[in-house]
C-alpha cells in the first residue's frame, strides 16, 4: 500500500498544481491576447518603419535639392548679369569699338537695325533684341579675333550674319559685313518668376 503523503509533500504538490494553473491562466488570459495583438500590429509597424525610412531618404535629399536650387539661382543671376539692363545703343557701340581696336580691325560703318519691339518683348518676354549691322576691315585673322571677342563678350551677343569680301587690290585686307544682336533685359528674371 502506498504511504500517506506528508504535509510537506502535499504542500509541494499543491504548489506545483497552482503553478501549472497560474502558467495556464497567464497564457490564456495575458500572453495569447497580447500575441494576437502583436500579430495585428506587426504589419502596421513594418509600414511605419518603411515610411520613416522613406522620409529619412527624402530628408537626406533635401540638402542636395537645396544645393541644386542655390546653383540654379547663381546660374540665373550670372545669365541675368550678361543681359545688359537698360543697355543703350551708344554703350554697345563703344563696346564694339573697343573690341575692334583690340583686334586691330577698323569699323567703317555701324548702324542699329529696326529698334522696334522684338517678338520676345511684344509677347511678354523679359528681354529685347538690339540688332546692329557693321562693316569692318582688317586681315582675315584680325577679323576672326574680332568675331571671337564679340562671341566671348561678357555682354550677351549673338552673331547673326557674317559676309566677307576680298579686294584684289589689297589681298591682305578683307571687308566683313556683320550683323550682331545684343540683348537688353527688360525685367529682372529672378523677380519676374516669383
Biotite code that builds the C-alpha atoms (Angstrom):
import biotite.structure as struc

atoms = struc.array([
    struc.Atom([0.000, 0.000, 0.000], chain_id="A", res_id=1, res_name="UNK", atom_name="CA", element="C"),
    struc.Atom([1.009, 3.477, -0.592], chain_id="A", res_id=2, res_name="UNK", atom_name="CA", element="C"),
    struc.Atom([2.338, 5.529, 2.141], chain_id="A", res_id=3, res_name="UNK", atom_name="CA", element="C"),
    struc.Atom([0.350, 8.568, 3.083], chain_id="A", res_id=4, res_name="UNK", atom_name="CA", element="C"),
    struc.Atom([1.889, 11.868, 1.931], chain_id="A", res_id=5, res_name="UNK", atom_name="CA", element="C"),
    struc.Atom([3.481, 14.096, 4.427], chain_id="A", res_id=6, res_name="UNK", atom_name="CA", element="C"),
    struc.Atom([2.249, 17.586, 4.876], chain_id="A", res_id=7, res_name="UNK", atom_name="CA", element="C"),
    struc.Atom([5.349, 18.981, 3.174], chain_id="A", res_id=8, res_name="UNK", atom_name="CA", element="C"),
    struc.Atom([4.775, 16.754, 0.144], chain_id="A", res_id=9, res_name="UNK", atom_name="CA", element="C"),
    struc.Atom([1.135, 17.779, -0.013], chain_id="A", res_id=10, res_name="UNK", atom_name="CA", element="C"),
    struc.Atom([2.143, 21.482, 0.033], chain_id="A", res_id=11, res_name="UNK", atom_name="CA", element="C"),
    struc.Atom([4.641, 20.856, -2.756], chain_id="A", res_id=12, res_name="UNK", atom_name="CA", element="C"),
    struc.Atom([2.095, 19.022, -4.911], chain_id="A", res_id=13, res_name="UNK", atom_name="CA", element="C"),
    struc.Atom([-0.489, 21.747, -4.273], chain_id="A", res_id=14, res_name="UNK", atom_name="CA", element="C"),
    struc.Atom([2.129, 24.411, -5.096], chain_id="A", res_id=15, res_name="UNK", atom_name="CA", element="C"),
    struc.Atom([3.005, 22.591, -8.363], chain_id="A", res_id=16, res_name="UNK", atom_name="CA", element="C"),
    struc.Atom([-0.657, 22.343, -9.336], chain_id="A", res_id=17, res_name="UNK", atom_name="CA", element="C"),
    struc.Atom([-1.185, 26.025, -8.515], chain_id="A", res_id=18, res_name="UNK", atom_name="CA", element="C"),
    struc.Atom([1.964, 26.908, -10.509], chain_id="A", res_id=19, res_name="UNK", atom_name="CA", element="C"),
    struc.Atom([0.773, 24.958, -13.551], chain_id="A", res_id=20, res_name="UNK", atom_name="CA", element="C"),
    struc.Atom([-2.683, 26.547, -13.173], chain_id="A", res_id=21, res_name="UNK", atom_name="CA", element="C"),
    struc.Atom([-1.109, 30.030, -12.884], chain_id="A", res_id=22, res_name="UNK", atom_name="CA", element="C"),
    struc.Atom([1.006, 29.453, -16.032], chain_id="A", res_id=23, res_name="UNK", atom_name="CA", element="C"),
    struc.Atom([-2.055, 28.150, -17.909], chain_id="A", res_id=24, res_name="UNK", atom_name="CA", element="C"),
    struc.Atom([-4.221, 31.108, -16.850], chain_id="A", res_id=25, res_name="UNK", atom_name="CA", element="C"),
    struc.Atom([-1.436, 33.585, -17.645], chain_id="A", res_id=26, res_name="UNK", atom_name="CA", element="C"),
    struc.Atom([-1.008, 32.026, -21.070], chain_id="A", res_id=27, res_name="UNK", atom_name="CA", element="C"),
    struc.Atom([-4.752, 32.063, -21.771], chain_id="A", res_id=28, res_name="UNK", atom_name="CA", element="C"),
    struc.Atom([-5.575, 35.462, -20.306], chain_id="A", res_id=29, res_name="UNK", atom_name="CA", element="C"),
    struc.Atom([-2.400, 37.504, -20.906], chain_id="A", res_id=30, res_name="UNK", atom_name="CA", element="C"),
    struc.Atom([0.052, 36.050, -23.414], chain_id="A", res_id=31, res_name="UNK", atom_name="CA", element="C"),
    struc.Atom([-2.383, 34.776, -26.039], chain_id="A", res_id=32, res_name="UNK", atom_name="CA", element="C"),
    struc.Atom([-4.327, 38.098, -26.368], chain_id="A", res_id=33, res_name="UNK", atom_name="CA", element="C"),
    struc.Atom([-1.097, 40.069, -26.440], chain_id="A", res_id=34, res_name="UNK", atom_name="CA", element="C"),
    struc.Atom([0.383, 37.768, -29.069], chain_id="A", res_id=35, res_name="UNK", atom_name="CA", element="C"),
    struc.Atom([-2.681, 38.183, -31.289], chain_id="A", res_id=36, res_name="UNK", atom_name="CA", element="C"),
    struc.Atom([-2.391, 41.980, -30.876], chain_id="A", res_id=37, res_name="UNK", atom_name="CA", element="C"),
    struc.Atom([1.299, 41.790, -31.783], chain_id="A", res_id=38, res_name="UNK", atom_name="CA", element="C"),
    struc.Atom([0.379, 39.862, -34.928], chain_id="A", res_id=39, res_name="UNK", atom_name="CA", element="C"),
    struc.Atom([-2.157, 42.530, -35.964], chain_id="A", res_id=40, res_name="UNK", atom_name="CA", element="C"),
    struc.Atom([0.193, 45.416, -35.115], chain_id="A", res_id=41, res_name="UNK", atom_name="CA", element="C"),
    struc.Atom([3.281, 43.898, -36.784], chain_id="A", res_id=42, res_name="UNK", atom_name="CA", element="C"),
    struc.Atom([2.258, 44.915, -40.387], chain_id="A", res_id=43, res_name="UNK", atom_name="CA", element="C"),
    struc.Atom([1.463, 48.419, -39.148], chain_id="A", res_id=44, res_name="UNK", atom_name="CA", element="C"),
    struc.Atom([4.886, 48.660, -37.503], chain_id="A", res_id=45, res_name="UNK", atom_name="CA", element="C"),
    struc.Atom([6.539, 47.448, -40.718], chain_id="A", res_id=46, res_name="UNK", atom_name="CA", element="C"),
    struc.Atom([4.587, 50.072, -42.709], chain_id="A", res_id=47, res_name="UNK", atom_name="CA", element="C"),
    struc.Atom([5.595, 52.799, -40.252], chain_id="A", res_id=48, res_name="UNK", atom_name="CA", element="C"),
    struc.Atom([9.247, 51.721, -40.444], chain_id="A", res_id=49, res_name="UNK", atom_name="CA", element="C"),
    struc.Atom([9.095, 51.891, -44.254], chain_id="A", res_id=50, res_name="UNK", atom_name="CA", element="C"),
    struc.Atom([7.501, 55.361, -44.058], chain_id="A", res_id=51, res_name="UNK", atom_name="CA", element="C"),
    struc.Atom([10.201, 56.539, -41.647], chain_id="A", res_id=52, res_name="UNK", atom_name="CA", element="C"),
    struc.Atom([12.914, 55.180, -43.980], chain_id="A", res_id=53, res_name="UNK", atom_name="CA", element="C"),
    struc.Atom([11.342, 56.931, -46.973], chain_id="A", res_id=54, res_name="UNK", atom_name="CA", element="C"),
    struc.Atom([11.043, 60.216, -45.082], chain_id="A", res_id=55, res_name="UNK", atom_name="CA", element="C"),
    struc.Atom([14.650, 59.901, -43.925], chain_id="A", res_id=56, res_name="UNK", atom_name="CA", element="C"),
    struc.Atom([15.785, 59.393, -47.511], chain_id="A", res_id=57, res_name="UNK", atom_name="CA", element="C"),
    struc.Atom([13.763, 62.402, -48.667], chain_id="A", res_id=58, res_name="UNK", atom_name="CA", element="C"),
    struc.Atom([15.193, 64.494, -45.860], chain_id="A", res_id=59, res_name="UNK", atom_name="CA", element="C"),
    struc.Atom([18.684, 63.431, -46.951], chain_id="A", res_id=60, res_name="UNK", atom_name="CA", element="C"),
    struc.Atom([17.910, 64.553, -50.495], chain_id="A", res_id=61, res_name="UNK", atom_name="CA", element="C"),
    struc.Atom([16.539, 67.867, -49.266], chain_id="A", res_id=62, res_name="UNK", atom_name="CA", element="C"),
    struc.Atom([20.068, 69.186, -48.730], chain_id="A", res_id=63, res_name="UNK", atom_name="CA", element="C"),
    struc.Atom([21.016, 68.129, -52.262], chain_id="A", res_id=64, res_name="UNK", atom_name="CA", element="C"),
    struc.Atom([17.897, 69.781, -53.645], chain_id="A", res_id=65, res_name="UNK", atom_name="CA", element="C"),
    struc.Atom([18.686, 72.984, -51.771], chain_id="A", res_id=66, res_name="UNK", atom_name="CA", element="C"),
    struc.Atom([22.228, 72.953, -53.161], chain_id="A", res_id=67, res_name="UNK", atom_name="CA", element="C"),
    struc.Atom([20.903, 72.392, -56.684], chain_id="A", res_id=68, res_name="UNK", atom_name="CA", element="C"),
    struc.Atom([18.432, 75.236, -56.202], chain_id="A", res_id=69, res_name="UNK", atom_name="CA", element="C"),
    struc.Atom([21.215, 77.520, -54.994], chain_id="A", res_id=70, res_name="UNK", atom_name="CA", element="C"),
    struc.Atom([23.356, 76.613, -58.018], chain_id="A", res_id=71, res_name="UNK", atom_name="CA", element="C"),
    struc.Atom([20.436, 77.321, -60.359], chain_id="A", res_id=72, res_name="UNK", atom_name="CA", element="C"),
    struc.Atom([19.865, 80.692, -58.696], chain_id="A", res_id=73, res_name="UNK", atom_name="CA", element="C"),
    struc.Atom([23.554, 81.523, -59.136], chain_id="A", res_id=74, res_name="UNK", atom_name="CA", element="C"),
    struc.Atom([23.422, 80.489, -62.818], chain_id="A", res_id=75, res_name="UNK", atom_name="CA", element="C"),
    struc.Atom([20.309, 82.597, -63.300], chain_id="A", res_id=76, res_name="UNK", atom_name="CA", element="C"),
    struc.Atom([21.993, 85.605, -61.707], chain_id="A", res_id=77, res_name="UNK", atom_name="CA", element="C"),
    struc.Atom([25.077, 85.105, -63.897], chain_id="A", res_id=78, res_name="UNK", atom_name="CA", element="C"),
    struc.Atom([22.919, 84.957, -67.011], chain_id="A", res_id=79, res_name="UNK", atom_name="CA", element="C"),
    struc.Atom([20.959, 87.969, -65.846], chain_id="A", res_id=80, res_name="UNK", atom_name="CA", element="C"),
    struc.Atom([24.233, 89.874, -65.446], chain_id="A", res_id=81, res_name="UNK", atom_name="CA", element="C"),
    struc.Atom([25.145, 89.027, -69.040], chain_id="A", res_id=82, res_name="UNK", atom_name="CA", element="C"),
    struc.Atom([21.979, 90.751, -70.205], chain_id="A", res_id=83, res_name="UNK", atom_name="CA", element="C"),
    struc.Atom([22.653, 94.430, -70.223], chain_id="A", res_id=84, res_name="UNK", atom_name="CA", element="C"),
    struc.Atom([19.969, 96.060, -68.118], chain_id="A", res_id=85, res_name="UNK", atom_name="CA", element="C"),
    struc.Atom([18.915, 99.274, -69.758], chain_id="A", res_id=86, res_name="UNK", atom_name="CA", element="C"),
    struc.Atom([21.567, 98.796, -72.451], chain_id="A", res_id=87, res_name="UNK", atom_name="CA", element="C"),
    struc.Atom([21.904, 101.950, -74.507], chain_id="A", res_id=88, res_name="UNK", atom_name="CA", element="C"),
    struc.Atom([22.923, 101.624, -78.137], chain_id="A", res_id=89, res_name="UNK", atom_name="CA", element="C"),
    struc.Atom([25.795, 104.088, -77.623], chain_id="A", res_id=90, res_name="UNK", atom_name="CA", element="C"),
    struc.Atom([27.213, 101.834, -74.857], chain_id="A", res_id=91, res_name="UNK", atom_name="CA", element="C"),
    struc.Atom([27.023, 98.851, -77.177], chain_id="A", res_id=92, res_name="UNK", atom_name="CA", element="C"),
    struc.Atom([28.717, 100.834, -79.967], chain_id="A", res_id=93, res_name="UNK", atom_name="CA", element="C"),
    struc.Atom([31.510, 101.843, -77.591], chain_id="A", res_id=94, res_name="UNK", atom_name="CA", element="C"),
    struc.Atom([31.990, 98.195, -76.533], chain_id="A", res_id=95, res_name="UNK", atom_name="CA", element="C"),
    struc.Atom([32.135, 97.047, -80.165], chain_id="A", res_id=96, res_name="UNK", atom_name="CA", element="C"),
    struc.Atom([34.627, 99.814, -80.968], chain_id="A", res_id=97, res_name="UNK", atom_name="CA", element="C"),
    struc.Atom([36.904, 98.725, -78.113], chain_id="A", res_id=98, res_name="UNK", atom_name="CA", element="C"),
    struc.Atom([36.729, 95.094, -79.287], chain_id="A", res_id=99, res_name="UNK", atom_name="CA", element="C"),
    struc.Atom([37.574, 96.158, -82.850], chain_id="A", res_id=100, res_name="UNK", atom_name="CA", element="C"),
    struc.Atom([40.502, 98.283, -81.676], chain_id="A", res_id=101, res_name="UNK", atom_name="CA", element="C"),
    struc.Atom([41.879, 95.413, -79.575], chain_id="A", res_id=102, res_name="UNK", atom_name="CA", element="C"),
    struc.Atom([41.665, 93.077, -82.626], chain_id="A", res_id=103, res_name="UNK", atom_name="CA", element="C"),
    struc.Atom([43.261, 95.715, -84.933], chain_id="A", res_id=104, res_name="UNK", atom_name="CA", element="C"),
    struc.Atom([40.112, 95.967, -87.034], chain_id="A", res_id=105, res_name="UNK", atom_name="CA", element="C"),
    struc.Atom([38.696, 99.220, -88.395], chain_id="A", res_id=106, res_name="UNK", atom_name="CA", element="C"),
    struc.Atom([34.928, 99.708, -88.250], chain_id="A", res_id=107, res_name="UNK", atom_name="CA", element="C"),
    struc.Atom([33.837, 101.583, -91.392], chain_id="A", res_id=108, res_name="UNK", atom_name="CA", element="C"),
    struc.Atom([30.128, 101.777, -90.607], chain_id="A", res_id=109, res_name="UNK", atom_name="CA", element="C"),
    struc.Atom([27.875, 100.793, -87.776], chain_id="A", res_id=110, res_name="UNK", atom_name="CA", element="C"),
    struc.Atom([24.123, 101.194, -87.590], chain_id="A", res_id=111, res_name="UNK", atom_name="CA", element="C"),
    struc.Atom([21.367, 99.764, -85.414], chain_id="A", res_id=112, res_name="UNK", atom_name="CA", element="C"),
    struc.Atom([18.706, 97.848, -87.314], chain_id="A", res_id=113, res_name="UNK", atom_name="CA", element="C"),
    struc.Atom([14.965, 98.149, -86.594], chain_id="A", res_id=114, res_name="UNK", atom_name="CA", element="C"),
    struc.Atom([14.899, 99.092, -82.918], chain_id="A", res_id=115, res_name="UNK", atom_name="CA", element="C"),
    struc.Atom([11.192, 98.397, -82.631], chain_id="A", res_id=116, res_name="UNK", atom_name="CA", element="C"),
    struc.Atom([9.951, 95.879, -80.128], chain_id="A", res_id=117, res_name="UNK", atom_name="CA", element="C"),
    struc.Atom([11.031, 92.336, -80.835], chain_id="A", res_id=118, res_name="UNK", atom_name="CA", element="C"),
    struc.Atom([8.750, 89.330, -80.721], chain_id="A", res_id=119, res_name="UNK", atom_name="CA", element="C"),
    struc.Atom([10.106, 88.363, -77.295], chain_id="A", res_id=120, res_name="UNK", atom_name="CA", element="C"),
    struc.Atom([9.392, 91.809, -75.875], chain_id="A", res_id=121, res_name="UNK", atom_name="CA", element="C"),
    struc.Atom([5.975, 92.118, -77.529], chain_id="A", res_id=122, res_name="UNK", atom_name="CA", element="C"),
    struc.Atom([4.797, 88.725, -76.301], chain_id="A", res_id=123, res_name="UNK", atom_name="CA", element="C"),
    struc.Atom([5.550, 89.459, -72.661], chain_id="A", res_id=124, res_name="UNK", atom_name="CA", element="C"),
    struc.Atom([9.170, 88.235, -72.707], chain_id="A", res_id=125, res_name="UNK", atom_name="CA", element="C"),
    struc.Atom([11.862, 89.531, -70.434], chain_id="A", res_id=126, res_name="UNK", atom_name="CA", element="C"),
    struc.Atom([14.369, 90.844, -72.964], chain_id="A", res_id=127, res_name="UNK", atom_name="CA", element="C"),
    struc.Atom([14.666, 92.971, -76.094], chain_id="A", res_id=128, res_name="UNK", atom_name="CA", element="C"),
    struc.Atom([16.947, 92.218, -79.021], chain_id="A", res_id=129, res_name="UNK", atom_name="CA", element="C"),
    struc.Atom([19.109, 95.008, -80.446], chain_id="A", res_id=130, res_name="UNK", atom_name="CA", element="C"),
    struc.Atom([20.384, 94.040, -83.920], chain_id="A", res_id=131, res_name="UNK", atom_name="CA", element="C"),
    struc.Atom([23.357, 96.024, -85.230], chain_id="A", res_id=132, res_name="UNK", atom_name="CA", element="C"),
    struc.Atom([24.891, 95.932, -88.687], chain_id="A", res_id=133, res_name="UNK", atom_name="CA", element="C"),
    struc.Atom([28.520, 96.881, -89.112], chain_id="A", res_id=134, res_name="UNK", atom_name="CA", element="C"),
    struc.Atom([31.136, 96.867, -91.827], chain_id="A", res_id=135, res_name="UNK", atom_name="CA", element="C"),
    struc.Atom([34.698, 96.205, -90.671], chain_id="A", res_id=136, res_name="UNK", atom_name="CA", element="C"),
    struc.Atom([38.028, 95.971, -92.474], chain_id="A", res_id=137, res_name="UNK", atom_name="CA", element="C"),
    struc.Atom([41.090, 94.064, -91.458], chain_id="A", res_id=138, res_name="UNK", atom_name="CA", element="C"),
    struc.Atom([43.155, 90.981, -92.059], chain_id="A", res_id=139, res_name="UNK", atom_name="CA", element="C"),
    struc.Atom([41.489, 87.594, -92.021], chain_id="A", res_id=140, res_name="UNK", atom_name="CA", element="C"),
    struc.Atom([42.897, 86.655, -88.607], chain_id="A", res_id=141, res_name="UNK", atom_name="CA", element="C"),
    struc.Atom([42.138, 90.104, -87.135], chain_id="A", res_id=142, res_name="UNK", atom_name="CA", element="C"),
    struc.Atom([38.507, 89.828, -88.275], chain_id="A", res_id=143, res_name="UNK", atom_name="CA", element="C"),
    struc.Atom([38.381, 86.340, -86.737], chain_id="A", res_id=144, res_name="UNK", atom_name="CA", element="C"),
    struc.Atom([39.736, 87.743, -83.466], chain_id="A", res_id=145, res_name="UNK", atom_name="CA", element="C"),
    struc.Atom([37.080, 90.494, -83.571], chain_id="A", res_id=146, res_name="UNK", atom_name="CA", element="C"),
    struc.Atom([34.259, 87.980, -84.118], chain_id="A", res_id=147, res_name="UNK", atom_name="CA", element="C"),
    struc.Atom([35.698, 85.835, -81.320], chain_id="A", res_id=148, res_name="UNK", atom_name="CA", element="C"),
    struc.Atom([35.771, 88.863, -79.000], chain_id="A", res_id=149, res_name="UNK", atom_name="CA", element="C"),
    struc.Atom([32.084, 89.541, -79.743], chain_id="A", res_id=150, res_name="UNK", atom_name="CA", element="C"),
    struc.Atom([31.133, 85.935, -79.092], chain_id="A", res_id=151, res_name="UNK", atom_name="CA", element="C"),
    struc.Atom([33.124, 85.796, -75.840], chain_id="A", res_id=152, res_name="UNK", atom_name="CA", element="C"),
    struc.Atom([31.983, 89.194, -74.627], chain_id="A", res_id=153, res_name="UNK", atom_name="CA", element="C"),
    struc.Atom([30.572, 89.304, -71.102], chain_id="A", res_id=154, res_name="UNK", atom_name="CA", element="C"),
    struc.Atom([27.595, 91.049, -72.692], chain_id="A", res_id=155, res_name="UNK", atom_name="CA", element="C"),
    struc.Atom([25.184, 88.568, -74.277], chain_id="A", res_id=156, res_name="UNK", atom_name="CA", element="C"),
    struc.Atom([25.590, 88.866, -78.065], chain_id="A", res_id=157, res_name="UNK", atom_name="CA", element="C"),
    struc.Atom([24.793, 86.570, -80.969], chain_id="A", res_id=158, res_name="UNK", atom_name="CA", element="C"),
    struc.Atom([26.354, 86.671, -84.405], chain_id="A", res_id=159, res_name="UNK", atom_name="CA", element="C"),
    struc.Atom([23.516, 86.649, -86.953], chain_id="A", res_id=160, res_name="UNK", atom_name="CA", element="C"),
    struc.Atom([25.337, 87.046, -90.269], chain_id="A", res_id=161, res_name="UNK", atom_name="CA", element="C"),
    struc.Atom([28.929, 87.311, -91.449], chain_id="A", res_id=162, res_name="UNK", atom_name="CA", element="C"),
    struc.Atom([29.835, 88.036, -95.063], chain_id="A", res_id=163, res_name="UNK", atom_name="CA", element="C"),
    struc.Atom([33.450, 88.546, -96.111], chain_id="A", res_id=164, res_name="UNK", atom_name="CA", element="C"),
    struc.Atom([34.710, 90.090, -99.358], chain_id="A", res_id=165, res_name="UNK", atom_name="CA", element="C"),
    struc.Atom([38.251, 90.410, -100.549], chain_id="A", res_id=166, res_name="UNK", atom_name="CA", element="C"),
    struc.Atom([39.666, 93.231, -102.631], chain_id="A", res_id=167, res_name="UNK", atom_name="CA", element="C"),
    struc.Atom([42.110, 92.108, -105.340], chain_id="A", res_id=168, res_name="UNK", atom_name="CA", element="C"),
    struc.Atom([43.985, 95.399, -104.917], chain_id="A", res_id=169, res_name="UNK", atom_name="CA", element="C"),
    struc.Atom([44.506, 94.636, -101.210], chain_id="A", res_id=170, res_name="UNK", atom_name="CA", element="C"),
    struc.Atom([44.647, 90.825, -100.839], chain_id="A", res_id=171, res_name="UNK", atom_name="CA", element="C"),
    struc.Atom([45.667, 91.045, -97.168], chain_id="A", res_id=172, res_name="UNK", atom_name="CA", element="C"),
    struc.Atom([42.695, 93.214, -96.189], chain_id="A", res_id=173, res_name="UNK", atom_name="CA", element="C"),
    struc.Atom([39.153, 91.846, -96.197], chain_id="A", res_id=174, res_name="UNK", atom_name="CA", element="C"),
    struc.Atom([35.889, 93.622, -95.728], chain_id="A", res_id=175, res_name="UNK", atom_name="CA", element="C"),
    struc.Atom([33.289, 91.999, -93.491], chain_id="A", res_id=176, res_name="UNK", atom_name="CA", element="C"),
    struc.Atom([29.582, 92.808, -93.194], chain_id="A", res_id=177, res_name="UNK", atom_name="CA", element="C"),
    struc.Atom([28.431, 91.614, -89.799], chain_id="A", res_id=178, res_name="UNK", atom_name="CA", element="C"),
    struc.Atom([25.022, 91.584, -88.184], chain_id="A", res_id=179, res_name="UNK", atom_name="CA", element="C"),
    struc.Atom([25.173, 91.005, -84.452], chain_id="A", res_id=180, res_name="UNK", atom_name="CA", element="C"),
    struc.Atom([22.361, 91.054, -81.902], chain_id="A", res_id=181, res_name="UNK", atom_name="CA", element="C"),
    struc.Atom([22.774, 92.201, -78.339], chain_id="A", res_id=182, res_name="UNK", atom_name="CA", element="C"),
    struc.Atom([20.115, 91.578, -75.744], chain_id="A", res_id=183, res_name="UNK", atom_name="CA", element="C"),
    struc.Atom([18.737, 94.025, -73.223], chain_id="A", res_id=184, res_name="UNK", atom_name="CA", element="C"),
    struc.Atom([16.978, 92.878, -70.072], chain_id="A", res_id=185, res_name="UNK", atom_name="CA", element="C"),
    struc.Atom([13.548, 94.440, -69.679], chain_id="A", res_id=186, res_name="UNK", atom_name="CA", element="C"),
    struc.Atom([12.503, 92.872, -66.386], chain_id="A", res_id=187, res_name="UNK", atom_name="CA", element="C"),
    struc.Atom([14.865, 91.164, -63.941], chain_id="A", res_id=188, res_name="UNK", atom_name="CA", element="C"),
    struc.Atom([14.212, 87.456, -64.468], chain_id="A", res_id=189, res_name="UNK", atom_name="CA", element="C"),
    struc.Atom([14.500, 86.493, -60.803], chain_id="A", res_id=190, res_name="UNK", atom_name="CA", element="C"),
    struc.Atom([11.786, 88.935, -59.720], chain_id="A", res_id=191, res_name="UNK", atom_name="CA", element="C"),
    struc.Atom([9.588, 88.128, -62.718], chain_id="A", res_id=192, res_name="UNK", atom_name="CA", element="C"),
    struc.Atom([9.422, 84.429, -61.869], chain_id="A", res_id=193, res_name="UNK", atom_name="CA", element="C"),
    struc.Atom([8.498, 84.898, -58.224], chain_id="A", res_id=194, res_name="UNK", atom_name="CA", element="C"),
])
